[in-house]
Amino acid sequence: MELICPLCGQILRREEKQYRCQENHSFDIARQGYVNLLTVQQKHSLSPGDTREQVLSRRAFLEAGFYAPISEELNRAALEHGAQGEILDVGCGEGYYSARLAQAMGAPLTGLDISKEAVRCAAGKYKGPTWLCATAAHIPVREGSVGTLTSLFALTLPEEFRRVLRRDGLFFQVLAAEDHLLGLKSVLYDELTHKEKNTVPALPGFCLVESRPIRFSFTVEREQLYSLFAMTPHLFRVGKSGVQRLADTSQLQDTASCVLNVYRAT
């Protein structure tokens, strides 16, 4: 797929060590292999997105295989629905899901995340794909150049997603369900609050093809339990008493519960 300059919108051409547009805006390719296309104007903080601790915790947890059923179901759905073309993973994190999807489909992959730590980690391990530090609100990809778009446990921006997807392209969305990780939450918080979630949202510019639940149990122990905790937003929300209860927990049986939605661009 063709990348576009985040400053002027012109097509970016890859050179040996950088990307450059006709207006002579250039973006260096980092030593690890990713390119930073997140401009200062697009930042809302000094280091937006997941921290290094979160990224490394997520990699440790995912590579231990705990969430493999989610990856397998995504790959299965993509093949069943005939997903084709270049893949764009928005909110790619350290690349676990999209690298496996690209292998299953035999398709080229571009991963995008606002966290520089995430794409640095992804590029360090997965050398074939293109890894971008950029914002999902302004995806630096030419209009209609994406065949398959994915967003797992990340924001959905339907207008921007529809812009980059080609007509009849497929969008695979994974959202956490209301009962996702209730075991972990029960340890971290004194009281659980019920919040209704719309796990099958109507998206302008898309029609829903299928929605399938993914639900499975797993058991984690001390170090793995901390990795699970640290890769979630609970890392920044929980109080000292919750952290102490987590430290006192030697083993936890929990349930992952999410929804895989398949949309087609109209």
Long-range contacts (C-beta under 8 A, 24 or more apart in sequence): 1-86, 1-88, 1-108, 1-110, 1-141, 1-142, 1-145, 1-146, 2-141, 2-142, 2-145, 3-37, 3-130, 3-132, 3-140, 3-141, 3-142, 4-140, 4-141, 4-142, 5-140, 6-37, 6-38, 6-39, 6-42, 6-134, 6-138, 6-140, 7-39, 11-142, 12-140, 30-120, 30-123, 32-120, 32-123, 32-124, 33-123, 33-124, 33-127, 33-131, 34-116, 34-119, 34-120, 34-122, 34-123, 34-131, 34-132, 34-133, 35-130, 35-131, 35-132, 35-133, 36-116, 36-132, 36-133, 37-132, 37-133, 37-134, 37-140, 38-114, 38-116, 38-133, 38-134, 38-135, 42-134, 42-135, 42-137, 42-138, 47-115, 47-116, 47-117, 48-114, 48-115, 49-113, 49-114, 49-115, 49-116, 49-117, 49-118, 50-93, 50-113, 50-115, 50-117, 50-118, 51-115, 51-117, 52-117, 53-230, 53-235, 54-117, 54-230, 54-231, 54-235, 55-93, 55-94, 55-115, 55-117, 55-118, 55-121, 56-121, 57-226, 57-227, 57-228, 57-229, 57-230, 57-231, 58-93, 58-94, 58-96, 58-227, 58-231, 59-94, 59-96, 59-121, 60-224, 60-227, 61-224, 61-227, 61-228, 61-231, 62-94, 62-96, 63-96, 64-224, 64-227, 66-218, 66-220, 66-224, 66-228, 66-256, 67-96, 67-256, 69-214, 69-216, 69-256, 70-97, 70-152, 70-174, 70-214, 70-256, 70-258, 70-260, 71-96, 71-97, 71-100, 71-101, 73-212, 73-214, 73-260, 74-101, 74-150, 74-152, 74-172, 74-174, 74-260, 75-100, 75-101, 75-104, 75-105, 77-172, 77-210, 77-212, 77-260, 77-262, 78-104, 78-105, 78-148, 78-170, 78-172, 79-104, 79-105, 81-170, 81-209, 81-210, 81-262, 83-107, 83-147, 83-148, 83-170, 83-172, 84-147, 84-148, 85-146, 85-147, 85-148, 85-166, 85-169, 86-110, 86-145, 86-146, 86-147, 86-148, 87-146, 87-147, 87-148, 87-149, 87-150, 88-112, 88-139, 88-141, 88-146, 88-148, 88-149, 88-150, 88-164, 89-149, 89-150, 89-151, 89-152, 90-136, 90-139, 90-149, 90-150, 90-151, 90-154, 90-155, 90-157, 90-161, 91-136, 91-151, 91-152, 91-153, 91-154, 91-155, 92-118, 92-119, 92-122, 92-131, 93-118, 93-122, 94-118, 94-121, 94-122, 94-125, 95-121, 95-122, 95-125, 95-126, 95-129, 95-131, 97-150, 97-152, 98-129, 98-150, 99-125, 99-126, 99-129, 101-150, 102-128, 102-129, 105-148, 107-147, 107-148, 110-141, 112-136, 112-139, 136-160, 139-163, 139-164, 148-172, 153-258, 156-201, 156-203, 158-203, 158-204, 158-205, 158-206, 159-204, 159-205, 161-203, 161-205, 161-206, 162-204, 162-205, 162-206, 162-265, 165-265, 166-265, 167-265, 167-266, 168-264, 168-265, 169-264, 169-265, 170-209, 170-262, 170-263, 170-264, 170-265, 171-203, 171-206, 171-262, 171-263, 171-264, 171-265, 172-260, 172-261, 172-262, 172-263, 173-260, 173-261, 173-262, 173-263, 174-214, 174-258, 174-259, 174-260, 174-261, 175-199, 175-258, 175-259, 175-261, 176-257, 176-258, 177-213, 177-215, 177-257, 177-258, 177-259, 178-257, 179-255, 179-257, 180-255, 180-256, 180-257, 180-258, 181-228, 181-232, 181-254, 181-255, 181-256, 181-257, 182-254, 182-255, 183-252, 183-253, 183-254, 183-255, 184-225, 184-228, 184-229, 184-232, 184-234, 184-252, 184-254, 185-234, 187-242, 187-245, 187-246, 187-249, 187-252, 188-229, 188-234, 188-238, 188-242, 188-243, 188-245, 188-246, 189-238, 189-242, 190-241, 190-242, 199-258, 199-259, 199-261, 200-259, 200-261, 201-261, 203-263, 205-265, 205-266, 206-263, 206-264, 206-265, 206-266, 207-263, 207-264, 207-266, 208-261, 208-262, 208-263, 209-262, 209-263, 209-264, 210-261, 210-262, 211-259, 211-260, 211-261, 211-262, 212-259, 212-260, 212-262, 213-257, 213-258, 213-259, 213-260, 214-256, 214-257, 214-258, 214-259, 214-260, 215-255, 215-256, 215-257, 215-258, 216-255, 216-256, 217-253, 217-254, 217-255, 217-256, 218-253, 218-254, 218-255, 218-256, 219-251, 219-252, 219-253, 219-254, 220-251, 220-252, 220-254, 221-250, 221-251, 221-252, 222-249, 222-250, 222-251, 225-249, 225-251, 225-252, 228-254
